[in-house]
Amino acid sequence: MQRALRALRGAEPGMACGRAGGVKGGVRRGSVRAGATNQELSREAGLFCTQDFLDREISYADLDPVIENVPVLKTFESASLTYTISVANRVYVQEGFPLRRCVRKALAKELRTVNFQESDAAADAINRFVKGTTRGKIPKLVDAADLTSSMMVLINAVFFKGLWKVQFDPRLTRAAPFTTSSGNRTEVEMMVVNADFAVGMSEELEAQVLEMPYRGDGASMFILLPRDRSEEALEMMVERLTGATLKSAMRKLSSRNVKVGLPKFKLETSIRDELKIGLTSMGIGDLFSPVAADMSTFSPDERLVLNDGIHKAVVEVNEEGSEAAAATALVFGRSGRRKPSFVCNRPFLFFILDKATSNVLFMGAFREP
């Protein structure tokens, strides 16, 4: 949790960091191998491959339980009258690339063969897949120039759409003051609703916490609003935020009738160099080293190295609910007594939680409109 949240510190104004598990999911697909690279991945990405498993000859029978127990490796879609979650993964490899037979079998549904030398066609195929999975929210993830020296591209895309269990009345939405991270005052479209919500105060995080469920109660948006109104308040809260402090804060929530004020917003972000820096700061630096990278699980004959990382995210919140999409590409080449209120009139952190799996689908920080 702490490492994943580092990306929120010093991020661009209004930045949404996107799917919390998307980058880690892409990294996981390169982890079934002993050596320094796998040790880094196991330590930093929470992987479970044991040395006993890694030391013996890998076969399809060995890989199968691994694939089945890592949900991000599978493509799935959950749709109901209340919310939709769609997650899809693709592994694009160069025609003629000597991929291990067991990997081809294990990733049969996700694997696609392309000619990266025809970079325009390859980029078009990848972007069509991402656009379809994200319902058009992310029409373009990669450019042809990103692929010219590629041997393999790992794609993870996710789409979420949910309707609030208690919706905001659009007639009550008004312009309201908002203080940005830099201390400037501006205006936002503030949505307002009075209803019963799970709300509480975390002394460890020095923040108010609010849960806003989506219809069906299968997913919720959680909002962490720093109590302090200083310019550094959000960054200080993120520094204190860990899995333990977050769980503690969520356990302290209780249902109360509360007035909620939430900006109506749409955040879009695209990161490239920051993703590489972030993975390196997490301790996964060998992936980028032509000397140290060990991706021989995929191919016994070719040395793969992570050339580039691309992540895009879109999150939209309005009176009806939330719509969010994210996609990641990892490109490998060779070598008071008043009525209680919760008004988000200053920077805050939010995340969308799939309550069935306890998986954080999206996480972001709203700093300014």
C-alpha positions as CSV (number, residue, x, y, z in Angstrom):
1,M,0.0,0.0,0.0
2,Q,2.7,2.5,1.0
3,R,4.7,1.9,-2.1
4,A,1.7,2.1,-4.4
5,L,0.7,5.4,-2.8
6,R,4.1,7.0,-3.5
7,A,2.9,7.9,-7.0
8,L,0.3,10.2,-5.4
9,R,2.9,12.4,-3.8
10,G,3.8,15.3,-6.0
11,A,1.5,14.2,-8.8
12,E,0.1,16.6,-11.3
13,P,-2.8,18.7,-10.1
14,G,-6.1,16.8,-10.4
15,M,-4.3,13.6,-11.2
16,A,-6.0,10.3,-11.0
17,C,-3.5,7.5,-10.5
18,G,-5.9,4.9,-12.1
19,R,-6.2,1.3,-11.4
20,A,-4.2,0.3,-8.3
21,G,-3.6,-3.3,-9.4
22,G,-3.1,-2.6,-13.1
23,V,0.7,-2.0,-13.1
24,K,1.3,-4.7,-10.5
25,G,-0.8,-7.1,-12.6
26,G,1.3,-6.4,-15.7
27,V,4.5,-7.0,-13.6
28,R,3.1,-10.2,-12.2
29,R,3.0,-11.8,-15.6
30,G,6.8,-11.7,-15.7
31,S,7.5,-13.3,-12.4
32,V,7.6,-17.1,-12.6
33,R,11.4,-17.4,-12.6
34,A,14.2,-17.6,-10.1
35,G,16.9,-15.0,-10.0
36,A,17.3,-11.3,-9.0
37,T,14.4,-10.1,-11.1
38,N,11.9,-12.6,-9.6
39,Q,13.2,-11.9,-6.1
40,E,12.5,-8.2,-6.6
41,L,9.0,-8.9,-7.9
42,S,8.2,-11.4,-5.1
43,R,9.3,-8.9,-2.5
44,E,7.8,-5.7,-3.9
45,A,4.7,-6.9,-5.8
46,G,3.6,-9.4,-3.2
47,L,4.1,-12.5,-5.3
48,F,3.9,-16.0,-4.0
49,C,6.3,-18.1,-6.1
50,T,8.3,-20.3,-3.8
51,Q,12.0,-21.2,-4.5
52,D,11.0,-24.8,-4.6
53,F,8.5,-24.0,-7.4
54,L,11.0,-21.9,-9.2
55,D,13.9,-24.3,-9.0
56,R,12.2,-27.3,-10.7
57,E,11.5,-27.6,-14.4
58,I,8.5,-25.5,-15.3
59,S,5.7,-27.2,-17.1
60,Y,2.1,-26.3,-18.0
61,A,0.8,-28.3,-15.0
62,D,3.0,-26.1,-12.8
63,L,1.9,-22.9,-14.3
64,D,-1.8,-23.7,-14.4
65,P,-2.5,-23.3,-10.6
66,V,-0.5,-20.0,-10.7
67,I,-2.6,-18.6,-13.4
68,E,-5.8,-19.7,-11.7
69,N,-4.8,-18.1,-8.4
70,V,-3.9,-14.7,-9.9
71,P,-7.2,-13.1,-10.9
72,V,-5.5,-10.3,-12.9
73,L,-4.1,-12.9,-15.3
74,K,-7.6,-13.8,-16.3
75,T,-10.1,-11.9,-18.4
76,F,-13.5,-11.5,-16.7
77,E,-16.6,-9.3,-16.7
78,S,-19.2,-8.8,-14.0
79,A,-22.3,-6.9,-15.1
80,S,-25.6,-6.4,-13.3
81,L,-28.3,-3.8,-13.1
82,T,-26.2,-2.0,-10.5
83,Y,-22.6,-1.9,-11.7
84,T,-20.2,-3.2,-14.3
85,I,-16.6,-4.3,-13.8
86,S,-14.7,-5.5,-16.8
87,V,-11.0,-6.5,-16.7
88,A,-9.1,-7.8,-19.7
89,N,-5.5,-8.7,-20.4
90,R,-3.5,-9.3,-23.6
91,V,0.0,-10.5,-24.3
92,Y,1.2,-9.4,-27.7
93,V,4.4,-11.1,-29.0
94,Q,6.4,-10.7,-32.1
95,E,5.8,-13.2,-34.9
96,G,8.4,-16.0,-34.6
97,F,9.3,-15.1,-31.0
98,P,10.6,-18.3,-29.3
99,L,8.0,-18.3,-26.5
100,R,8.1,-21.3,-24.2
101,R,5.4,-23.8,-25.1
102,C,4.1,-24.0,-21.5
103,V,3.6,-20.2,-21.5
104,R,1.7,-20.3,-24.8
105,K,-0.6,-22.9,-23.3
106,A,-1.1,-21.1,-20.0
107,L,-1.9,-17.8,-21.7
108,A,-3.7,-19.2,-24.7
109,K,-6.7,-16.9,-24.3
110,E,-4.7,-13.8,-23.7
111,L,-1.9,-14.4,-26.3
112,R,-1.8,-12.6,-29.6
113,T,0.9,-12.7,-32.3
114,V,1.7,-9.5,-34.2
115,N,4.5,-8.1,-36.4
116,F,5.9,-5.1,-34.4
117,Q,7.9,-4.1,-37.5
118,E,4.5,-3.1,-39.0
119,S,4.1,-0.8,-36.0
120,D,1.0,1.1,-37.2
121,A,-1.0,-2.1,-37.6
122,A,0.3,-3.4,-34.2
123,A,-0.6,-0.2,-32.4
124,D,-4.0,-0.2,-34.0
125,A,-4.7,-3.7,-32.8
126,I,-3.7,-2.8,-29.2
127,N,-5.6,0.4,-29.2
128,R,-8.8,-1.3,-30.5
129,F,-8.6,-3.8,-27.7
130,V,-8.1,-1.1,-25.1
131,K,-10.9,1.1,-26.5
132,G,-13.3,-1.8,-26.5
133,T,-12.5,-2.9,-23.0
134,T,-12.8,0.6,-21.6
135,R,-16.0,1.4,-23.5
136,G,-14.3,4.1,-25.5
137,K,-13.0,5.9,-22.4
138,I,-9.4,5.3,-23.5
139,P,-9.3,5.3,-27.3
140,K,-5.5,5.3,-27.6
141,L,-2.9,3.8,-25.3
142,V,0.2,3.3,-27.5
143,D,1.7,5.0,-30.5
144,A,3.4,3.2,-33.4
145,A,6.7,4.7,-32.2
146,D,6.4,2.8,-28.9
147,L,6.5,-0.5,-30.6
148,T,9.2,-0.4,-33.3
149,S,11.8,-2.3,-31.2
150,S,9.3,-4.4,-29.2
151,M,9.3,-8.2,-28.8
152,M,6.4,-8.4,-26.3
153,V,3.8,-6.0,-25.0
154,L,1.7,-6.8,-21.9
155,I,-1.7,-5.0,-21.7
156,N,-4.0,-4.7,-18.8
157,A,-7.3,-2.8,-19.2
158,V,-10.2,-2.3,-16.8
159,F,-13.6,-0.5,-16.9
160,F,-15.9,0.3,-14.0
161,K,-19.3,1.9,-14.0
162,G,-21.5,2.2,-10.9
163,L,-24.6,4.1,-9.9
164,W,-24.7,5.6,-6.4
165,K,-27.0,3.8,-4.0
166,V,-28.1,7.3,-2.9
167,Q,-27.9,9.6,-5.9
168,F,-27.3,13.4,-5.9
169,D,-30.1,15.6,-7.1
170,P,-28.7,17.6,-10.1
171,R,-30.9,20.5,-9.1
172,L,-28.9,21.0,-5.9
173,T,-25.5,21.1,-7.6
174,R,-24.0,24.6,-7.2
175,A,-20.8,26.5,-7.7
176,A,-18.8,26.3,-4.5
177,P,-15.4,27.4,-3.2
178,F,-12.5,24.9,-3.3
179,T,-9.0,25.4,-2.0
180,T,-6.3,23.7,-4.1
181,S,-3.0,22.1,-3.0
182,S,-1.2,25.3,-3.8
183,G,-3.5,27.3,-1.5
184,N,-5.4,29.0,-4.3
185,R,-9.2,29.4,-4.1
186,T,-11.2,28.4,-7.1
187,E,-14.7,27.1,-7.8
188,V,-16.1,23.6,-8.4
189,E,-19.5,22.2,-9.2
190,M,-20.4,20.9,-5.8
191,M,-22.9,18.0,-5.6
192,V,-24.9,17.9,-2.3
193,V,-26.9,15.1,-0.7
194,N,-28.3,14.5,2.8
195,A,-28.6,10.8,3.7
196,D,-27.2,8.0,5.9
197,F,-23.6,7.1,5.2
198,A,-20.8,5.2,6.9
199,V,-18.5,8.0,8.2
200,G,-15.8,8.3,10.7
201,M,-12.6,10.0,11.8
202,S,-9.1,8.4,11.7
203,E,-6.8,9.9,14.2
204,E,-3.9,7.9,12.7
205,L,-4.5,9.5,9.3
206,E,-5.8,12.8,10.7
207,A,-8.6,12.5,8.2
208,Q,-12.3,12.1,7.8
209,V,-13.4,8.9,6.0
210,L,-16.6,8.4,4.1
211,E,-18.0,5.4,2.3
212,M,-20.4,6.0,-0.6
213,P,-21.8,2.7,-1.8
214,Y,-23.0,1.9,-5.3
215,R,-26.3,0.2,-5.9
216,G,-26.1,-3.5,-5.1
217,D,-23.6,-2.8,-2.3
218,G,-20.9,-4.8,-4.2
219,A,-18.6,-1.8,-4.6
220,S,-18.1,1.5,-2.8
221,M,-16.1,4.7,-3.2
222,F,-14.1,5.6,-0.1
223,I,-13.0,9.3,0.4
224,L,-10.3,10.3,2.7
225,L,-10.5,14.1,3.5
226,P,-7.5,15.5,5.5
227,R,-8.6,17.3,8.7
228,D,-5.9,19.8,8.3
229,R,-6.4,22.5,5.7
230,S,-2.8,23.2,5.0
231,E,-1.1,22.9,1.6
232,E,0.9,19.8,2.8
233,A,-2.1,18.0,4.4
234,L,-2.8,15.5,1.6
235,E,0.9,14.5,1.2
236,M,1.2,14.1,4.9
237,M,-1.8,11.9,5.0
238,V,-0.5,9.7,2.1
239,E,2.8,9.3,4.0
240,R,0.8,7.9,7.0
241,L,-1.4,5.7,4.8
242,T,-0.6,2.0,5.0
243,G,-2.7,-1.2,4.7
244,A,-2.9,-1.3,8.5
245,T,-4.0,2.4,9.0
246,L,-6.5,2.1,6.2
247,K,-8.1,-1.0,7.6
248,S,-8.2,0.6,11.0
249,A,-9.9,3.7,9.6
250,M,-12.5,1.6,7.8
251,R,-13.3,-0.4,10.9
252,K,-14.2,2.8,12.7
253,L,-16.9,3.9,10.3
254,S,-20.5,4.1,11.6
255,S,-23.7,5.0,9.9
256,R,-24.9,8.6,10.5
257,N,-27.2,11.0,8.8
258,V,-24.7,13.4,7.1
259,K,-24.6,16.2,4.6
260,V,-22.1,15.3,1.8
261,G,-20.6,17.7,-0.6
262,L,-18.6,16.2,-3.4
263,P,-17.2,18.0,-6.4
264,K,-18.4,16.8,-9.8
265,F,-15.2,15.9,-11.7
266,K,-13.5,14.1,-14.5
267,L,-9.8,13.3,-14.1
268,E,-7.6,12.0,-16.9
269,T,-3.9,11.2,-16.7
270,S,-1.2,9.6,-18.7
271,I,2.2,8.6,-17.3
272,R,5.3,7.2,-18.9
273,D,8.6,8.2,-17.3
274,E,6.9,8.4,-14.0
275,L,5.8,4.8,-14.2
276,K,9.4,3.7,-14.8
277,I,10.6,5.8,-11.9
278,G,7.9,4.5,-9.7
279,L,8.6,0.8,-10.4
280,T,12.3,1.5,-9.8
281,S,11.6,3.2,-6.5
282,M,9.5,0.2,-5.5
283,G,12.7,-1.9,-5.9
284,I,11.9,-3.5,-9.3
285,G,14.8,-2.0,-11.1
286,D,16.3,-5.1,-12.7
287,L,13.5,-5.2,-15.2
288,F,15.0,-2.1,-17.0
289,S,18.6,-3.4,-17.0
290,P,19.8,-5.3,-20.1
291,V,22.3,-7.0,-17.9
292,A,20.3,-7.9,-14.8
293,A,16.8,-8.5,-16.2
294,D,15.9,-12.2,-16.1
295,M,12.7,-12.9,-18.1
296,S,13.8,-16.3,-19.3
297,T,10.5,-17.8,-18.1
298,F,9.0,-16.5,-21.4
299,S,11.8,-17.4,-23.7
300,P,15.0,-19.5,-23.2
301,D,16.6,-18.0,-26.3
302,E,15.9,-14.2,-26.1
303,R,16.9,-11.8,-23.4
304,L,14.0,-9.5,-22.6
305,V,14.2,-6.1,-20.9
306,L,11.4,-3.7,-20.0
307,N,11.9,-0.7,-22.4
308,D,8.9,1.4,-21.6
309,G,5.8,1.6,-19.4
310,I,2.6,3.5,-20.3
311,H,-0.4,4.0,-18.0
312,K,-3.6,5.9,-18.7
313,A,-6.6,6.5,-16.5
314,V,-9.9,8.2,-16.6
315,V,-12.3,8.7,-13.7
316,E,-15.6,10.5,-13.9
317,V,-17.8,11.3,-10.9
318,N,-21.3,12.9,-11.3
319,E,-24.7,12.9,-9.7
320,E,-25.6,9.4,-11.0
321,G,-22.4,7.6,-10.0
322,S,-18.9,6.9,-11.2
323,E,-17.4,5.7,-14.5
324,A,-13.7,4.8,-14.6
325,A,-11.2,3.2,-16.9
326,A,-7.5,2.4,-16.9
327,A,-5.0,0.7,-19.1
328,T,-1.4,-0.2,-18.7
329,A,1.2,-1.3,-21.3
330,L,4.5,-2.8,-20.4
331,V,6.7,-2.9,-23.5
332,F,9.5,-5.4,-23.6
333,G,12.3,-5.4,-26.1
334,R,15.6,-7.2,-26.4
335,S,18.3,-6.4,-24.5
336,G,-20.4,20.6,16.1
337,R,-24.1,20.0,17.2
338,R,-24.9,21.1,13.7
339,K,-25.8,18.4,11.3
340,P,-22.7,16.4,10.6
341,S,-21.1,17.3,7.2
342,F,-18.5,15.9,4.9
343,V,-17.7,18.6,2.4
344,C,-14.8,18.0,0.0
345,N,-13.8,21.6,-0.4
346,R,-10.1,20.8,-0.4
347,P,-7.8,18.1,-1.8
348,F,-8.8,14.5,-1.0
349,L,-7.9,10.9,-1.8
350,F,-10.5,8.5,-3.2
351,F,-10.5,4.8,-4.1
352,I,-13.1,2.4,-5.5
353,L,-13.3,-0.9,-3.7
354,D,-14.7,-4.1,-5.1
355,K,-16.1,-5.4,-1.8
356,A,-16.5,-9.0,-3.0
357,T,-12.8,-9.4,-3.6
358,S,-11.5,-6.5,-1.4
359,N,-9.7,-5.3,-4.5
360,V,-9.0,-1.6,-5.0
361,L,-10.1,-1.0,-8.6
362,F,-9.1,2.6,-8.9
363,M,-7.3,5.1,-6.7
364,G,-6.6,8.8,-7.2
365,A,-6.2,12.2,-5.6
366,F,-8.3,15.3,-6.5
367,R,-6.2,18.4,-6.0
368,E,-7.9,21.0,-8.2
369,P,-10.6,21.1,-10.9
